[in-house]
Amino acid sequence: MPTKNRILVVDDEEALRTVLSAELEGEGYSVLSAGDGQEALNILGSKEFDLILLDIKMPNVDGFEVLKFVKERHPATKVVMLTGFADLKNAIESKKLGAEDFISKPYDLVDLLTTIERVLSE
C-alpha cells in the first residue's frame, strides 16, 4: 500500500479546518491541523509534511512567517497558501517566498484537490 501524503492544514477558522481536514482524510491523506501560525511552527518542530495548506491572515504568527520558516527548514515541503484576501499582492508575495500555489477562499473543493494533487506530483 502506498504511503499516504501528509498534509498540515493551518487556518484560524476552526470550522474550515475541521471540514477541510475531514475532506482530505476522506481522499486518503494523513492530516494534522493547526489553529494559527505559532501552533504550526510548534508542530513543524517535530513532524514532517509533504504539503501545507496555509492561511495568510492569522493571529500571532501570519502565514508569510510560517512560509519563510518552512522554506528555510523544510525545503522539500510544498506550500499552498489559502486566503480570503485574494489580491495580486498576496499572490506575488507568496510566490516570492516560495509557495507552490495560491488559492482564494471560499474555494471549490474539486479545484483545491486538483491543485493539491498537481503540487504533490511536481
A tleap script that builds the chain and sets N, CA, C and O, in Angstrom:
source leaprc.protein.ff14SB
mol = sequence {
  NMET PRO THR LYS ASN ARG ILE LEU VAL VAL
  ASP ASP GLU GLU ALA LEU ARG THR VAL LEU
  SER ALA GLU LEU GLU GLY GLU GLY TYR SER
  VAL LEU SER ALA GLY ASP GLY GLN GLU ALA
  LEU ASN ILE LEU GLY SER LYS GLU PHE ASP
  LEU ILE LEU LEU ASP ILE LYS MET PRO ASN
  VAL ASP GLY PHE GLU VAL LEU LYS PHE VAL
  LYS GLU ARG HIE PRO ALA THR LYS VAL VAL
  MET LEU THR GLY PHE ALA ASP LEU LYS ASN
  ALA ILE GLU SER LYS LYS LEU GLY ALA GLU
  ASP PHE ILE SER LYS PRO TYR ASP LEU VAL
  ASP LEU LEU THR THR ILE GLU ARG VAL LEU
  SER CGLU
}
set mol.1.N position { 0.853 -1.195 0.000 }
set mol.1.CA position { 0.000 0.000 0.000 }
set mol.1.C position { 0.891 1.249 0.000 }
set mol.1.O position { 1.814 1.340 0.809 }
set mol.2.N position { 0.629 2.217 -0.900 }
set mol.2.CA position { 1.481 3.402 -0.937 }
set mol.2.C position { 1.328 4.247 0.333 }
set mol.2.O position { 0.283 4.235 0.984 }
set mol.3.N position { 2.382 4.970 0.662 }
set mol.3.CA position { 2.356 5.844 1.827 }
set mol.3.C position { 1.405 7.004 1.555 }
set mol.3.O position { 1.387 7.564 0.459 }
set mol.4.N position { 0.617 7.355 2.566 }
set mol.4.CA position { -0.281 8.486 2.420 }
set mol.4.C position { 0.527 9.777 2.511 }
set mol.4.O position { 1.424 9.898 3.344 }
set mol.5.N position { 0.207 10.729 1.657 }
set mol.5.CA position { 0.839 12.042 1.757 }
set mol.5.C position { 0.354 12.719 3.033 }
set mol.5.O position { -0.826 12.664 3.378 }
set mol.6.N position { 1.294 13.360 3.726 }
set mol.6.CA position { 0.963 14.049 4.977 }
set mol.6.C position { 0.728 15.530 4.698 }
set mol.6.O position { 1.560 16.209 4.097 }
set mol.7.N position { -0.432 16.011 5.153 }
set mol.7.CA position { -0.812 17.407 4.926 }
set mol.7.C position { -1.072 18.082 6.266 }
set mol.7.O position { -1.721 17.519 7.148 }
set mol.8.N position { -0.549 19.307 6.400 }
set mol.8.CA position { -0.830 20.144 7.568 }
set mol.8.C position { -1.752 21.264 7.102 }
set mol.8.O position { -1.413 22.008 6.181 }
set mol.9.N position { -2.923 21.386 7.740 }
set mol.9.CA position { -3.874 22.453 7.432 }
set mol.9.C position { -3.727 23.516 8.521 }
set mol.9.O position { -3.929 23.235 9.703 }
set mol.10.N position { -3.373 24.737 8.115 }
set mol.10.CA position { -3.179 25.825 9.082 }
set mol.10.C position { -4.160 26.942 8.758 }
set mol.10.O position { -4.036 27.612 7.733 }
set mol.11.N position { -5.144 27.138 9.645 }
set mol.11.CA position { -6.146 28.180 9.442 }
set mol.11.C position { -6.757 28.532 10.788 }
set mol.11.O position { -6.994 27.650 11.613 }
set mol.12.N position { -7.015 29.826 11.017 }
set mol.12.CA position { -7.588 30.237 12.298 }
set mol.12.C position { -9.103 30.060 12.343 }
set mol.12.O position { -9.712 30.276 13.391 }
set mol.13.N position { -9.723 29.672 11.233 }
set mol.13.CA position { -11.162 29.393 11.229 }
set mol.13.C position { -11.375 27.911 11.519 }
set mol.13.O position { -11.105 27.059 10.673 }
set mol.14.N position { -11.862 27.611 12.725 }
set mol.14.CA position { -11.988 26.222 13.154 }
set mol.14.C position { -12.903 25.398 12.252 }
set mol.14.O position { -12.583 24.255 11.924 }
set mol.15.N position { -14.039 25.970 11.848 }
set mol.15.CA position { -14.985 25.229 11.001 }
set mol.15.C position { -14.332 24.846 9.679 }
set mol.15.O position { -14.506 23.725 9.199 }
set mol.16.N position { -13.588 25.765 9.096 }
set mol.16.CA position { -12.907 25.493 7.833 }
set mol.16.C position { -11.868 24.393 8.016 }
set mol.16.O position { -11.775 23.482 7.192 }
set mol.17.N position { -11.088 24.472 9.092 }
set mol.17.CA position { -10.069 23.446 9.381 }
set mol.17.C position { -10.703 22.073 9.508 }
set mol.17.O position { -10.206 21.098 8.943 }
set mol.18.N position { -11.798 21.996 10.247 }
set mol.18.CA position { -12.473 20.721 10.500 }
set mol.18.C position { -12.997 20.107 9.211 }
set mol.18.O position { -12.768 18.928 8.941 }
set mol.19.N position { -13.701 20.908 8.417 }
set mol.19.CA position { -14.280 20.417 7.160 }
set mol.19.C position { -13.174 20.010 6.192 }
set mol.19.O position { -13.235 18.938 5.589 }
set mol.20.N position { -12.170 20.858 6.045 }
set mol.20.CA position { -11.084 20.573 5.114 }
set mol.20.C position { -10.314 19.320 5.528 }
set mol.20.O position { -9.989 18.482 4.686 }
set mol.21.N position { -10.024 19.193 6.815 }
set mol.21.CA position { -9.312 18.005 7.308 }
set mol.21.C position { -10.110 16.737 7.012 }
set mol.21.O position { -9.554 15.740 6.552 }
set mol.22.N position { -11.420 16.782 7.277 }
set mol.22.CA position { -12.279 15.618 7.025 }
set mol.22.C position { -12.308 15.268 5.533 }
set mol.22.O position { -12.224 14.095 5.171 }
set mol.23.N position { -12.424 16.274 4.676 }
set mol.23.CA position { -12.444 16.036 3.224 }
set mol.23.C position { -11.134 15.403 2.762 }
set mol.23.O position { -11.140 14.450 1.983 }
set mol.24.N position { -10.009 15.938 3.246 }
set mol.24.CA position { -8.699 15.423 2.830 }
set mol.24.C position { -8.477 13.999 3.335 }
set mol.24.O position { -7.938 13.161 2.613 }
set mol.25.N position { -8.895 13.723 4.580 }
set mol.25.CA position { -8.780 12.356 5.104 }
set mol.25.C position { -9.631 11.406 4.268 }
set mol.25.O position { -9.232 10.273 4.000 }
set mol.26.N position { -10.819 11.884 3.855 }
set mol.26.CA position { -11.700 11.089 3.001 }
set mol.26.C position { -11.057 10.767 1.655 }
set mol.26.O position { -11.382 9.761 1.025 }
set mol.27.N position { -10.134 11.641 1.219 }
set mol.27.CA position { -9.410 11.426 -0.047 }
set mol.27.C position { -8.165 10.572 0.155 }
set mol.27.O position { -7.438 10.291 -0.798 }
set mol.28.N position { -7.917 10.154 1.412 }
set mol.28.CA position { -6.794 9.260 1.668 }
set mol.28.C position { -5.519 9.923 2.173 }
set mol.28.O position { -4.480 9.272 2.277 }
set mol.29.N position { -5.593 11.215 2.486 }
set mol.29.CA position { -4.415 11.908 3.021 }
set mol.29.C position { -4.350 11.755 4.545 }
set mol.29.O position { -5.371 11.575 5.209 }
set mol.30.N position { -3.137 11.831 5.076 }
set mol.30.CA position { -2.935 11.855 6.521 }
set mol.30.C position { -2.882 13.334 6.909 }
set mol.30.O position { -2.015 14.063 6.426 }
set mol.31.N position { -3.796 13.789 7.772 }
set mol.31.CA position { -3.958 15.224 8.011 }
set mol.31.C position { -3.801 15.597 9.482 }
set mol.31.O position { -4.337 14.930 10.367 }
set mol.32.N position { -3.060 16.669 9.726 }
set mol.32.CA position { -2.998 17.324 11.033 }
set mol.32.C position { -3.416 18.760 10.797 }
set mol.32.O position { -3.319 19.254 9.674 }
set mol.33.N position { -3.885 19.450 11.851 }
set mol.33.CA position { -4.239 20.850 11.647 }
set mol.33.C position { -3.730 21.712 12.793 }
set mol.33.O position { -3.465 21.231 13.894 }
set mol.34.N position { -3.600 23.014 12.493 }
set mol.34.CA position { -3.140 24.000 13.469 }
set mol.34.C position { -4.033 25.230 13.368 }
set mol.34.O position { -4.444 25.622 12.276 }
set mol.35.N position { -4.330 25.837 14.519 }
set mol.35.CA position { -5.240 26.976 14.565 }
set mol.35.C position { -4.598 28.326 14.312 }
set mol.35.O position { -5.299 29.314 14.099 }
set mol.36.N position { -3.267 28.382 14.333 }
set mol.36.CA position { -2.582 29.635 13.995 }
set mol.36.C position { -1.129 29.332 13.638 }
set mol.36.O position { -0.679 28.190 13.721 }
set mol.37.N position { -0.418 30.363 13.246 }
set mol.37.CA position { 0.959 30.181 12.807 }
set mol.37.C position { 1.884 29.645 13.890 }
set mol.37.O position { 2.767 28.835 13.608 }
set mol.38.N position { 1.688 30.090 15.122 }
set mol.38.CA position { 2.554 29.622 16.206 }
set mol.38.C position { 2.371 28.129 16.445 }
set mol.38.O position { 3.346 27.401 16.630 }
set mol.39.N position { 1.122 27.675 16.440 }
set mol.39.CA position { 0.844 26.245 16.615 }
set mol.39.C position { 1.472 25.446 15.458 }
set mol.39.O position { 2.011 24.359 15.667 }
set mol.40.N position { 1.395 25.998 14.241 }
set mol.40.CA position { 2.002 25.338 13.081 }
set mol.40.C position { 3.510 25.211 13.264 }
set mol.40.O position { 4.080 24.155 12.988 }
set mol.41.N position { 4.160 26.276 13.727 }
set mol.41.CA position { 5.610 26.238 13.945 }
set mol.41.C position { 5.970 25.184 14.987 }
set mol.41.O position { 6.966 24.475 14.839 }
set mol.42.N position { 5.157 25.081 16.045 }
set mol.42.CA position { 5.396 24.073 17.081 }
set mol.42.C position { 5.317 22.664 16.488 }
set mol.42.O position { 6.173 21.825 16.766 }
set mol.43.N position { 4.295 22.404 15.674 }
set mol.43.CA position { 4.124 21.091 15.049 }
set mol.43.C position { 5.292 20.813 14.099 }
set mol.43.O position { 5.825 19.704 14.069 }
set mol.44.N position { 5.683 21.826 13.326 }
set mol.44.CA position { 6.774 21.656 12.346 }
set mol.44.C position { 8.128 21.428 13.005 }
set mol.44.O position { 9.075 20.984 12.356 }
set mol.45.N position { 8.216 21.733 14.293 }
set mol.45.CA position { 9.446 21.471 15.018 }
set mol.45.C position { 9.696 19.984 15.211 }
set mol.45.O position { 10.837 19.572 15.421 }
set mol.46.N position { 8.633 19.164 15.141 }
set mol.46.CA position { 8.797 17.740 15.421 }
set mol.46.C position { 8.245 16.807 14.341 }
set mol.46.O position { 8.458 15.596 14.408 }
set mol.47.N position { 7.542 17.352 13.352 }
set mol.47.CA position { 6.937 16.497 12.328 }
set mol.47.C position { 7.248 17.024 10.926 }
set mol.47.O position { 7.465 18.218 10.719 }
set mol.48.N position { 7.262 16.086 9.970 }
set mol.48.CA position { 7.491 16.428 8.563 }
set mol.48.C position { 6.180 16.277 7.792 }
set mol.48.O position { 5.365 15.408 8.102 }
set mol.49.N position { 5.985 17.127 6.791 }
set mol.49.CA position { 4.786 17.064 5.947 }
set mol.49.C position { 5.190 17.139 4.486 }
set mol.49.O position { 6.237 17.686 4.141 }
set mol.50.N position { 4.336 16.577 3.631 }
set mol.50.CA position { 4.557 16.670 2.187 }
set mol.50.C position { 4.010 17.991 1.656 }
set mol.50.O position { 4.547 18.574 0.714 }
set mol.51.N position { 2.907 18.455 2.297 }
set mol.51.CA position { 2.243 19.667 1.831 }
set mol.51.C position { 1.626 20.398 3.008 }
set mol.51.O position { 1.135 19.779 3.952 }
set mol.52.N position { 1.656 21.718 2.942 }
set mol.52.CA position { 0.995 22.544 3.959 }
set mol.52.C position { -0.004 23.452 3.251 }
set mol.52.O position { 0.342 24.151 2.299 }
set mol.53.N position { -1.253 23.433 3.731 }
set mol.53.CA position { -2.269 24.388 3.278 }
set mol.53.C position { -2.261 25.488 4.329 }
set mol.53.O position { -2.592 25.245 5.490 }
set mol.54.N position { -1.885 26.693 3.929 }
set mol.54.CA position { -1.537 27.733 4.882 }
set mol.54.C position { -2.320 29.015 4.660 }
set mol.54.O position { -2.214 29.646 3.609 }
set mol.55.N position { -3.113 29.396 5.665 }
set mol.55.CA position { -3.846 30.660 5.616 }
set mol.55.C position { -2.844 31.800 5.772 }
set mol.55.O position { -1.850 31.649 6.481 }
set mol.56.N position { -3.087 32.925 5.128 }
set mol.56.CA position { -2.160 34.061 5.247 }
set mol.56.C position { -2.483 34.897 6.485 }
set mol.56.O position { -1.600 35.160 7.302 }
set mol.57.N position { -3.738 35.313 6.627 }
set mol.57.CA position { -4.110 36.207 7.726 }
set mol.57.C position { -4.515 35.410 8.962 }
set mol.57.O position { -5.600 34.832 9.017 }
set mol.58.N position { -3.609 35.390 9.969 }
set mol.58.CA position { -3.894 34.680 11.218 }
set mol.58.C position { -3.330 35.481 12.388 }
set mol.58.O position { -2.403 36.272 12.217 }
set mol.59.N position { -3.899 35.272 13.582 }
set mol.59.CA position { -3.339 35.939 14.761 }
set mol.59.C position { -1.976 35.348 15.138 }
set mol.59.O position { -1.619 34.272 14.658 }
set mol.60.N position { -1.240 36.016 15.962 }
set mol.60.CA position { 0.077 35.590 16.465 }
set mol.60.C position { 1.136 35.588 15.373 }
set mol.60.O position { 1.883 36.558 15.244 }
set mol.61.N position { 1.216 34.527 14.589 }
set mol.61.CA position { 2.214 34.420 13.523 }
set mol.61.C position { 1.455 34.247 12.212 }
set mol.61.O position { 0.663 33.313 12.083 }
set mol.62.N position { 1.681 35.132 11.232 }
set mol.62.CA position { 0.911 35.022 9.983 }
set mol.62.C position { 1.491 33.977 9.039 }
set mol.62.O position { 2.567 33.427 9.274 }
set mol.63.N position { 0.750 33.719 7.966 }
set mol.63.CA position { 1.137 32.686 7.013 }
set mol.63.C position { 2.469 32.941 6.333 }
set mol.63.O position { 3.203 31.997 6.040 }
set mol.64.N position { 2.796 34.215 6.074 }
set mol.64.CA position { 4.076 34.519 5.429 }
set mol.64.C position { 5.252 34.115 6.321 }
set mol.64.O position { 6.260 33.610 5.826 }
set mol.65.N position { 5.127 34.334 7.629 }
set mol.65.CA position { 6.200 33.945 8.560 }
set mol.65.C position { 6.368 32.430 8.592 }
set mol.65.O position { 7.488 31.921 8.600 }
set mol.66.N position { 5.238 31.711 8.609 }
set mol.66.CA position { 5.297 30.247 8.602 }
set mol.66.C position { 5.919 29.763 7.287 }
set mol.66.O position { 6.735 28.841 7.283 }
set mol.67.N position { 5.532 30.388 6.177 }
set mol.67.CA position { 6.080 30.021 4.867 }
set mol.67.C position { 7.607 30.188 4.853 }
set mol.67.O position { 8.324 29.310 4.372 }
set mol.68.N position { 8.097 31.312 5.379 }
set mol.68.CA position { 9.553 31.539 5.430 }
set mol.68.C position { 10.239 30.443 6.246 }
set mol.68.O position { 11.273 29.916 5.837 }
set mol.69.N position { 9.658 30.101 7.405 }
set mol.69.CA position { 10.206 29.055 8.280 }
set mol.69.C position { 10.272 27.721 7.528 }
set mol.69.O position { 11.290 27.031 7.562 }
set mol.70.N position { 9.181 27.370 6.853 }
set mol.70.CA position { 9.113 26.092 6.132 }
set mol.70.C position { 10.169 26.039 5.040 }
set mol.70.O position { 10.866 25.034 4.900 }
set mol.71.N position { 10.296 27.104 4.270 }
set mol.71.CA position { 11.245 27.103 3.157 }
set mol.71.C position { 12.700 27.076 3.648 }
set mol.71.O position { 13.576 26.569 2.947 }
set mol.72.N position { 12.958 27.610 4.829 }
set mol.72.CA position { 14.315 27.559 5.396 }
set mol.72.C position { 14.628 26.181 5.973 }
set mol.72.O position { 15.707 25.638 5.736 }
set mol.73.N position { 13.690 25.618 6.729 }
set mol.73.CA position { 13.975 24.390 7.480 }
set mol.73.C position { 13.454 23.103 6.860 }
set mol.73.O position { 13.960 22.022 7.162 }
set mol.74.N position { 12.451 23.205 6.000 }
set mol.74.CA position { 11.856 22.025 5.353 }
set mol.74.C position { 11.702 22.316 3.858 }
set mol.74.O position { 10.580 22.355 3.354 }
set mol.75.N position { 12.811 22.521 3.144 }
set mol.75.CA position { 12.715 22.971 1.749 }
set mol.75.C position { 11.963 22.018 0.815 }
set mol.75.O position { 11.471 22.453 -0.227 }
set mol.76.N position { 11.862 20.732 1.161 }
set mol.76.CA position { 11.157 19.785 0.287 }
set mol.76.C position { 9.635 19.854 0.465 }
set mol.76.O position { 8.887 19.331 -0.360 }
set mol.77.N position { 9.183 20.501 1.547 }
set mol.77.CA position { 7.745 20.586 1.816 }
set mol.77.C position { 7.092 21.605 0.885 }
set mol.77.O position { 7.550 22.742 0.770 }
set mol.78.N position { 6.017 21.183 0.225 }
set mol.78.CA position { 5.276 22.074 -0.674 }
set mol.78.C position { 4.289 22.901 0.156 }
set mol.78.O position { 3.764 22.427 1.163 }
set mol.79.N position { 4.045 24.134 -0.277 }
set mol.79.CA position { 3.113 25.005 0.443 }
set mol.79.C position { 2.121 25.624 -0.533 }
set mol.79.O position { 2.505 26.181 -1.562 }
set mol.80.N position { 0.826 25.517 -0.188 }
set mol.80.CA position { -0.235 26.183 -0.941 }
set mol.80.C position { -0.878 27.174 0.018 }
set mol.80.O position { -1.385 26.787 1.071 }
set mol.81.N position { -0.857 28.446 -0.346 }
set mol.81.CA position { -1.420 29.495 0.500 }
set mol.81.C position { -2.930 29.587 0.297 }
set mol.81.O position { -3.424 29.480 -0.825 }
set mol.82.N position { -3.654 29.789 1.399 }
set mol.82.CA position { -5.105 29.985 1.365 }
set mol.82.C position { -5.385 31.384 1.888 }
set mol.82.O position { -4.809 31.791 2.897 }
set mol.83.N position { -6.252 32.121 1.223 }
set mol.83.CA position { -6.597 33.420 1.765 }
set mol.83.C position { -7.962 33.891 1.310 }
set mol.83.O position { -8.389 33.622 0.187 }
set mol.84.N position { -8.627 34.586 2.185 }
set mol.84.CA position { -9.892 35.223 1.845 }
set mol.84.C position { -9.628 36.562 1.177 }
set mol.84.O position { -10.540 37.193 0.644 }
set mol.85.N position { -8.384 36.986 1.210 }
set mol.85.CA position { -7.994 38.266 0.625 }
set mol.85.C position { -7.252 37.974 -0.671 }
set mol.85.O position { -6.028 38.089 -0.740 }
set mol.86.N position { -8.007 37.596 -1.696 }
set mol.86.CA position { -7.383 37.147 -2.947 }
set mol.86.C position { -6.953 38.339 -3.781 }
set mol.86.O position { -7.595 38.677 -4.776 }
set mol.87.N position { -5.873 38.969 -3.375 }
set mol.87.CA position { -5.390 40.061 -4.198 }
set mol.87.C position { -4.023 39.698 -4.758 }
set mol.87.O position { -3.313 38.840 -4.232 }
set mol.88.N position { -3.686 40.373 -5.828 }
set mol.88.CA position { -2.456 40.082 -6.548 }
set mol.88.C position { -1.222 40.247 -5.675 }
set mol.88.O position { -0.258 39.493 -5.808 }
set mol.89.N position { -1.249 41.238 -4.776 }
set mol.89.CA position { -0.088 41.498 -3.913 }
set mol.89.C position { 0.254 40.268 -3.064 }
set mol.89.O position { 1.420 39.884 -2.971 }
set mol.90.N position { -0.753 39.654 -2.451 }
set mol.90.CA position { -0.508 38.460 -1.641 }
set mol.90.C position { -0.024 37.293 -2.491 }
set mol.90.O position { 0.855 36.539 -2.075 }
set mol.91.N position { -0.598 37.145 -3.684 }
set mol.91.CA position { -0.189 36.057 -4.576 }
set mol.91.C position { 1.277 36.217 -4.965 }
set mol.91.O position { 2.042 35.253 -4.937 }
set mol.92.N position { 1.659 37.426 -5.321 }
set mol.92.CA position { 3.049 37.690 -5.718 }
set mol.92.C position { 3.986 37.479 -4.542 }
set mol.92.O position { 5.042 36.864 -4.689 }
set mol.93.N position { 3.606 37.988 -3.372 }
set mol.93.CA position { 4.434 37.819 -2.167 }
set mol.93.C position { 4.598 36.336 -1.826 }
set mol.93.O position { 5.696 35.903 -1.475 }
set mol.94.N position { 3.516 35.554 -1.927 }
set mol.94.CA position { 3.561 34.118 -1.646 }
set mol.94.C position { 4.540 33.416 -2.575 }
set mol.94.O position { 5.353 32.602 -2.138 }
set mol.95.N position { 4.453 33.739 -3.859 }
set mol.95.CA position { 5.331 33.121 -4.854 }
set mol.95.C position { 6.791 33.498 -4.590 }
set mol.95.O position { 7.681 32.652 -4.679 }
set mol.96.N position { 7.032 34.772 -4.266 }
set mol.96.CA position { 8.393 35.240 -3.980 }
set mol.96.C position { 9.007 34.477 -2.819 }
set mol.96.O position { 10.197 34.163 -2.819 }
set mol.97.N position { 8.172 34.185 -1.829 }
set mol.97.CA position { 8.648 33.490 -0.629 }
set mol.97.C position { 8.726 31.978 -0.821 }
set mol.97.O position { 9.168 31.261 0.077 }
set mol.98.N position { 8.302 31.489 -1.982 }
set mol.98.CA position { 8.488 30.075 -2.278 }
set mol.98.C position { 7.248 29.201 -2.279 }
set mol.98.O position { 7.363 27.985 -2.425 }
set mol.99.N position { 6.064 29.783 -2.122 }
set mol.99.CA position { 4.844 28.967 -2.151 }
set mol.99.C position { 4.656 28.377 -3.549 }
set mol.99.O position { 4.944 29.026 -4.554 }
set mol.100.N position { 4.169 27.135 -3.594 }
set mol.100.CA position { 3.946 26.474 -4.876 }
set mol.100.C position { 2.685 26.994 -5.565 }
set mol.100.O position { 2.623 27.047 -6.794 }
set mol.101.N position { 1.686 27.376 -4.778 }
set mol.101.CA position { 0.452 27.866 -5.380 }
set mol.101.C position { -0.316 28.705 -4.373 }
set mol.101.O position { 0.121 28.899 -3.239 }
set mol.102.N position { -1.472 29.199 -4.808 }
set mol.102.CA position { -2.252 30.179 -4.069 }
set mol.102.C position { -3.717 29.915 -4.380 }
set mol.102.O position { -4.092 29.850 -5.551 }
set mol.103.N position { -4.550 29.762 -3.362 }
set mol.103.CA position { -5.981 29.517 -3.577 }
set mol.103.C position { -6.773 30.510 -2.742 }
set mol.103.O position { -6.473 30.720 -1.567 }
set mol.104.N position { -7.789 31.124 -3.352 }
set mol.104.CA position { -8.602 32.081 -2.605 }
set mol.104.C position { -9.818 31.394 -1.987 }
set mol.104.O position { -10.402 30.476 -2.563 }
set mol.105.N position { -10.181 31.873 -0.785 }
set mol.105.CA position { -11.365 31.366 -0.100 }
set mol.105.C position { -12.532 32.283 -0.460 }
set mol.105.O position { -12.306 33.473 -0.678 }
set mol.106.N position { -13.753 31.793 -0.531 }
set mol.106.CA position { -14.068 30.372 -0.405 }
set mol.106.C position { -13.597 29.625 -1.663 }
set mol.106.O position { -13.714 30.133 -2.778 }
set mol.107.N position { -13.074 28.434 -1.469 }
set mol.107.CA position { -12.540 27.681 -2.598 }
set mol.107.C position { -13.512 26.569 -2.971 }
set mol.107.O position { -14.359 26.158 -2.178 }
set mol.108.N position { -13.361 26.101 -4.194 }
set mol.108.CA position { -14.120 24.971 -4.682 }
set mol.108.C position { -13.323 23.714 -4.322 }
set mol.108.O position { -12.140 23.626 -4.653 }
set mol.109.N position { -13.943 22.753 -3.659 }
set mol.109.CA position { -13.231 21.566 -3.190 }
set mol.109.C position { -12.548 20.806 -4.323 }
set mol.109.O position { -11.414 20.353 -4.167 }
set mol.110.N position { -13.220 20.663 -5.455 }
set mol.110.CA position { -12.628 19.942 -6.582 }
set mol.110.C position { -11.372 20.670 -7.070 }
set mol.110.O position { -10.356 20.036 -7.355 }
set mol.111.N position { -11.446 22.007 -7.165 }
set mol.111.CA position { -10.270 22.794 -7.576 }
set mol.111.C position { -9.137 22.633 -6.574 }
set mol.111.O position { -7.975 22.493 -6.956 }
set mol.112.N position { -9.483 22.655 -5.280 }
set mol.112.CA position { -8.474 22.523 -4.238 }
set mol.112.C position { -7.783 21.155 -4.326 }
set mol.112.O position { -6.556 21.073 -4.268 }
set mol.113.N position { -8.571 20.085 -4.465 }
set mol.113.CA position { -7.999 18.740 -4.562 }
set mol.113.C position { -7.135 18.590 -5.808 }
set mol.113.O position { -6.087 17.944 -5.768 }
set mol.114.N position { -7.574 19.189 -6.918 }
set mol.114.CA position { -6.790 19.149 -8.151 }
set mol.114.C position { -5.450 19.860 -7.945 }
set mol.114.O position { -4.406 19.364 -8.368 }
set mol.115.N position { -5.491 21.018 -7.297 }
set mol.115.CA position { -4.264 21.775 -7.017 }
set mol.115.C position { -3.331 20.972 -6.112 }
set mol.115.O position { -2.126 20.915 -6.358 }
set mol.116.N position { -3.883 20.350 -5.064 }
set mol.116.CA position { -3.072 19.549 -4.145 }
set mol.116.C position { -2.393 18.404 -4.898 }
set mol.116.O position { -1.192 18.182 -4.743 }
set mol.117.N position { -3.162 17.678 -5.713 }
set mol.117.CA position { -2.593 16.555 -6.464 }
set mol.117.C position { -1.506 17.023 -7.422 }
set mol.117.O position { -0.468 16.375 -7.556 }
set mol.118.N position { -1.749 18.162 -8.096 }
set mol.118.CA position { -0.762 18.690 -9.050 }
set mol.118.C position { 0.528 19.100 -8.322 }
set mol.118.O position { 1.628 18.751 -8.752 }
set mol.119.N position { 0.380 19.838 -7.225 }
set mol.119.CA position { 1.561 20.312 -6.487 }
set mol.119.C position { 2.352 19.132 -5.921 }
set mol.119.O position { 3.582 19.138 -5.967 }
set mol.120.N position { 1.666 18.127 -5.391 }
set mol.120.CA position { 2.370 16.964 -4.820 }
set mol.120.C position { 3.093 16.155 -5.897 }
set mol.120.O position { 4.099 15.504 -5.612 }
set mol.121.N position { 2.588 16.190 -7.131 }
set mol.121.CA position { 3.214 15.391 -8.185 }
set mol.121.C position { 4.362 16.127 -8.884 }
set mol.121.O position { 5.079 15.528 -9.685 }
set mol.122.N position { 4.541 17.413 -8.592 }
set mol.122.CA position { 5.601 18.197 -9.249 }
set mol.122.C position { 6.959 17.843 -8.695 }
set mol.122.O position { 7.967 18.402 -9.128 }
savepdb mol mol.pdb
quit
